[in-house]
Amino acid sequence: MELHDVWFVLIAVLWIGYFFLEGFDFGVGVLTRLLARDRAEKRVLINTIGPVWDGNEVWLLTAGGATFAAFPEWYATLFSGFYLPLLVILVCLIVRGVAFEYRAKRPEEHWQRNWETAIFWTSLIPAFLWGVAFGNIVRGVKIDAEFEYVGTVWDLLNPYALLGGLVTLSLFTFHGTVFTALKTVGEIRARARKLALRVGLVTAVLALVFLLWTQADRGDGTSLVAMAVAVAALVAALAANQAGREGWSFALSGVTIVAAVAMLFLTLFPNVMPSTLDADWSLTVTNASSSPYTLKIMTWLAVIATPLVMLYQGWTYWVFRKRIGTQHIADPVH
Amino acid sequence: MDLALAPETLARWQFGITTVYHFLFVPLTISLAALVAGLQTAWVRTEKEKYLRATKFWGKLFLINIAMGVVTGIVQEFQFGMNWSDYSRFVGDVFGAPLAFEALIAFFFESTFIGLWIFGWDKLPKKIHLACIWMVSIGTLLSAYFILAANSWMQHPVGYRINEEKGRAELTDFWLVLTQNTTLNQVFHSFSAAFLTGGAFMVGIAAFHLMRKKHIPVMRTSLRLGLVTLAVGGLFTAVSGDTLGKVMYEQQPMKMAAAEALWDGEEPAPFSVFAYGDVDEGHNKVALEIPGLLSFLAHSDFESYVPGINDTNEALREKFGPGDYKPIVPVAYWGFRWMIGFGMASFSLGLLGLWLTRKRFLLPAAHRTGEDEVPLLVLLKKPLGSRLTRLYWLLALWTMAFPLIANSWGWIFTEMGRQPWVVYGVMQTRDAVSPGVSTAEVITSMSVFTLLYAVLAVIEVKLLAKYVKAGPPELGESDLNPPTKLGGDHRDADKPMAFSY
């Protein structure tokens, strides 16, 4: 395995990490409308991800920075090509971050309500758009001989990619729902489990269609295995949820995300961004990657830093392991 | 295409707006993280309540500020690919690495430990909680270091070779990129300017409360800490500015000639105090100069030759072929002056304040004040009258933002002074833009960012003002009795969290 293959795997790992972690905090954001009955419950939801959402988001920044360093051509084509959808995602992430930090900083009703509305939409929209983006990446887009994206923004809104968007949206919402069941106490916990069943069933149907479509289009043996794992884990997550095993349910919905994203990357390799115009114009791990020297330095970085990051981020989750309910939220403002 | 709407112009405007805006928050974040960590350390060591109250007060302002710094930083990570795809393709092999280092080492540090710090008051033992804010501080410094290394490579590319076959720059010596003198000098200059900024911020707000005789013990301590930070930061900013200037005379003579509006080389060269020139004709119409000083600034002696804009342009033409290699001279000239002027104005105010509020040194014993008294401002033997005292507090308050202006102009100067190059001597800015991104798309994104940032600025400033006015919080029972166990003491399972969103 050459270094650029290693980096293909590492980039996949970063995206998987991002979707696993920010997946549930996007989901929790969506639940502020779907599950919460009043302001107190909204605050419970927001506070389940309070200490961790920022660290989760860094997985995205790292995926971006690492792609820049390891696959400059991929970074350039992807982000200049998907310009407007990425703009929407960036705007959402900006507003979302500010919303979490500022919402409770003023007591006025309209101030808090506006930020809550912001949290809902800025969680929902990126959760959908990341699926659209990945649908397009793996399916291939119009890339010319210069590696420039020559399609329009409407080309990105094709049925396969849109279905991909619905899958990530529903999957992240499901992931967020089982996370809520795991992290809360009281009535909201019970309702989260009920909702998880419904969201999970919708997710299962959408994901199955999308993954089958992917498999039929470009799949091989390994991607079939990944798909089987994803589907089995989702079913098991639902079963665990019904059995009241919340930890298992969350872990298994995580496995679903890991396996589904891994499947997409498996069907992509050795391309990183296929061209639908001419196979010779596709960006691949070889023609899009950096020099061996850069990749070597980057590999050292990844080998040393990534386990450390996982260690101290994991520790954060342990520190904040206690379930919370409405009784744990103090005065409305401070 | 009309130059005003050329993709290059628009992309540059967008980059300028988003980056200058982002950098309003960066220096405050860097310095306040360290200052808050220092205050919290003082609390942990002395257990004096004023330090904890100061920690909470400045910590709150720090958090309001860092939130904006973090979210506007997200754009920076993707903007190179979005608007500068040809740049990204050409330099990604070199430039991407420090960005990846920044994300994987610094961003994770900052973001993870800030979460622990914000929510950890009742979850972490005192010393571990303190360690978290220090980790955040280290994260902010590392982050700045890596991104400055990347920028320094654009100012003065080293440790790379051009791969003709692939048509790109490739990294050959990463260590050199991280340790070249441009990087070290830029880091030194930016870090000290960051502390100058934080110091002025602290002094201004402390002055606001002391003028009203409110929250005296906390604000007295804050004033002292702010003044020392401001003076030390200011001193180092001046020193590092001088050394960075000398490095730039070697590496980018054009930038420095433009900074002085020195059209033709002179020996010895004068320092320009004021100039009004004719850019098309290539000379100044009005010039007020100090003889020999520029030679000194460039080469540490009052005699040597300093090349001018016209000579340098000629030399660059010989080296790189026909073209115009000078930046927009008035921007470089005035940017340079505003950077120095605003920065040093704050520094002077800090030095003055440090003298006026001295504790023992040459201070008549009768004017020494206690912990809970507003310090007297003593010029020589007698304290200043109430009007002059008030004037000093007001000056401190109203010049609080001076370093922000200086920082912005510093970056505008250093980036625009490098033009027409994006990577000095290697790649021109016009070759760096994304060919596939349309004018309409850039106009859209630029408008969206500008509008969004403007709205957020209003929200942020109002919020800061609210918390500044509110002053340091009263301490509760749980503040003074931090947990002894990781995850918090389980005395009462239903106890509300110390902090919640």
Chai-1 contact restraints between the chains, C-beta under 6 A:
chainA,res_idxA,chainB,res_idxB,connection_type,confidence,min_distance_angstrom,max_distance_angstrom,comment,restraint_id
A,I46,B,Y501,contact,1.0,0.0,6.0,A-B,restraint_1
A,N47,B,S500,contact,1.0,0.0,6.0,A-B,restraint_2
A,N47,B,Y501,contact,1.0,0.0,6.0,A-B,restraint_3
A,G50,B,F119,contact,1.0,0.0,6.0,A-B,restraint_4
A,G50,B,Y501,contact,1.0,0.0,6.0,A-B,restraint_5
A,P51,B,G115,contact,1.0,0.0,6.0,A-B,restraint_6
A,P51,B,F119,contact,1.0,0.0,6.0,A-B,restraint_7
A,V52,B,G115,contact,1.0,0.0,6.0,A-B,restraint_8
A,D54,B,S111,contact,1.0,0.0,6.0,A-B,restraint_9
A,D54,B,G115,contact,1.0,0.0,6.0,A-B,restraint_10
A,G55,B,S111,contact,1.0,0.0,6.0,A-B,restraint_11
A,G55,B,T112,contact,1.0,0.0,6.0,A-B,restraint_12
A,G55,B,G115,contact,1.0,0.0,6.0,A-B,restraint_13
A,V58,B,F107,contact,1.0,0.0,6.0,A-B,restraint_14
A,V58,B,F108,contact,1.0,0.0,6.0,A-B,restraint_15
A,V58,B,S111,contact,1.0,0.0,6.0,A-B,restraint_16
A,L61,B,E77,contact,1.0,0.0,6.0,A-B,restraint_17
A,L61,B,A103,contact,1.0,0.0,6.0,A-B,restraint_18
A,L61,B,F107,contact,1.0,0.0,6.0,A-B,restraint_19
A,T62,B,A103,contact,1.0,0.0,6.0,A-B,restraint_20
A,T62,B,L104,contact,1.0,0.0,6.0,A-B,restraint_21
A,G64,B,E77,contact,1.0,0.0,6.0,A-B,restraint_22
A,G64,B,F78,contact,1.0,0.0,6.0,A-B,restraint_23
A,G65,B,L99,contact,1.0,0.0,6.0,A-B,restraint_24
A,G65,B,A100,contact,1.0,0.0,6.0,A-B,restraint_25
A,G65,B,A103,contact,1.0,0.0,6.0,A-B,restraint_26
A,A66,B,A100,contact,1.0,0.0,6.0,A-B,restraint_27
A,F68,B,G92,contact,1.0,0.0,6.0,A-B,restraint_28
A,F68,B,G96,contact,1.0,0.0,6.0,A-B,restraint_29
A,F68,B,L99,contact,1.0,0.0,6.0,A-B,restraint_30
A,A69,B,G96,contact,1.0,0.0,6.0,A-B,restraint_31
A,A69,B,A97,contact,1.0,0.0,6.0,A-B,restraint_32
A,A69,B,A100,contact,1.0,0.0,6.0,A-B,restraint_33
A,P72,B,S88,contact,1.0,0.0,6.0,A-B,restraint_34
A,P72,B,R89,contact,1.0,0.0,6.0,A-B,restraint_35
A,P72,B,G92,contact,1.0,0.0,6.0,A-B,restraint_36
A,P72,B,G96,contact,1.0,0.0,6.0,A-B,restraint_37
A,E73,B,R89,contact,1.0,0.0,6.0,A-B,restraint_38
A,Y75,B,G81,contact,1.0,0.0,6.0,A-B,restraint_39
A,Y75,B,S88,contact,1.0,0.0,6.0,A-B,restraint_40
A,A76,B,G81,contact,1.0,0.0,6.0,A-B,restraint_41
A,A76,B,S85,contact,1.0,0.0,6.0,A-B,restraint_42
A,A76,B,S88,contact,1.0,0.0,6.0,A-B,restraint_43
A,A76,B,R89,contact,1.0,0.0,6.0,A-B,restraint_44
A,F79,B,F78,contact,1.0,0.0,6.0,A-B,restraint_45
A,F79,B,G81,contact,1.0,0.0,6.0,A-B,restraint_46
A,F79,B,M82,contact,1.0,0.0,6.0,A-B,restraint_47
A,S80,B,G81,contact,1.0,0.0,6.0,A-B,restraint_48
A,S80,B,M82,contact,1.0,0.0,6.0,A-B,restraint_49
A,S80,B,S85,contact,1.0,0.0,6.0,A-B,restraint_50
A,S80,B,S434,contact,1.0,0.0,6.0,A-B,restraint_51
A,S80,B,G436,contact,1.0,0.0,6.0,A-B,restraint_52
A,S80,B,V437,contact,1.0,0.0,6.0,A-B,restraint_53
A,Y83,B,M82,contact,1.0,0.0,6.0,A-B,restraint_54
A,Y83,B,V437,contact,1.0,0.0,6.0,A-B,restraint_55
A,Y83,B,E441,contact,1.0,0.0,6.0,A-B,restraint_56
A,L87,B,S445,contact,1.0,0.0,6.0,A-B,restraint_57
A,L90,B,V75,contact,1.0,0.0,6.0,A-B,restraint_58
A,L93,B,I74,contact,1.0,0.0,6.0,A-B,restraint_59
A,I94,B,V71,contact,1.0,0.0,6.0,A-B,restraint_60
A,G97,B,V71,contact,1.0,0.0,6.0,A-B,restraint_61
A,V98,B,A67,contact,1.0,0.0,6.0,A-B,restraint_62
A,V98,B,V71,contact,1.0,0.0,6.0,A-B,restraint_63
A,F100,B,Y501,contact,1.0,0.0,6.0,A-B,restraint_64
A,E101,B,A67,contact,1.0,0.0,6.0,A-B,restraint_65
A,A104,B,Y501,contact,1.0,0.0,6.0,A-B,restraint_66
A,K105,B,L463,contact,1.0,0.0,6.0,A-B,restraint_67
A,E148,B,G436,contact,1.0,0.0,6.0,A-B,restraint_68
A,Y149,B,G436,contact,1.0,0.0,6.0,A-B,restraint_69
A,S290,B,D93,contact,1.0,0.0,6.0,A-B,restraint_70
A,S291,B,D93,contact,1.0,0.0,6.0,A-B,restraint_71
A,S291,B,E170,contact,1.0,0.0,6.0,A-B,restraint_72
A,Y293,B,L171,contact,1.0,0.0,6.0,A-B,restraint_73
A,T294,B,D93,contact,1.0,0.0,6.0,A-B,restraint_74
A,T294,B,A97,contact,1.0,0.0,6.0,A-B,restraint_75
A,T294,B,L171,contact,1.0,0.0,6.0,A-B,restraint_76
A,I297,B,F174,contact,1.0,0.0,6.0,A-B,restraint_77
A,A305,B,L104,contact,1.0,0.0,6.0,A-B,restraint_78
A,A305,B,I105,contact,1.0,0.0,6.0,A-B,restraint_79
A,V309,B,F108,contact,1.0,0.0,6.0,A-B,restraint_80
A,Y312,B,T112,contact,1.0,0.0,6.0,A-B,restraint_81
A,Q313,B,T112,contact,1.0,0.0,6.0,A-B,restraint_82
A,T316,B,T112,contact,1.0,0.0,6.0,A-B,restraint_83
A,T316,B,L116,contact,1.0,0.0,6.0,A-B,restraint_84
A,V319,B,K123,contact,1.0,0.0,6.0,A-B,restraint_85
A,V319,B,G487,contact,1.0,0.0,6.0,A-B,restraint_86
A,Q327,B,D494,contact,1.0,0.0,6.0,A-B,restraint_87
A,H328,B,P496,contact,1.0,0.0,6.0,A-B,restraint_88
A,H328,B,M497,contact,1.0,0.0,6.0,A-B,restraint_89
A,I329,B,S500,contact,1.0,0.0,6.0,A-B,restraint_90
A,A330,B,P496,contact,1.0,0.0,6.0,A-B,restraint_91
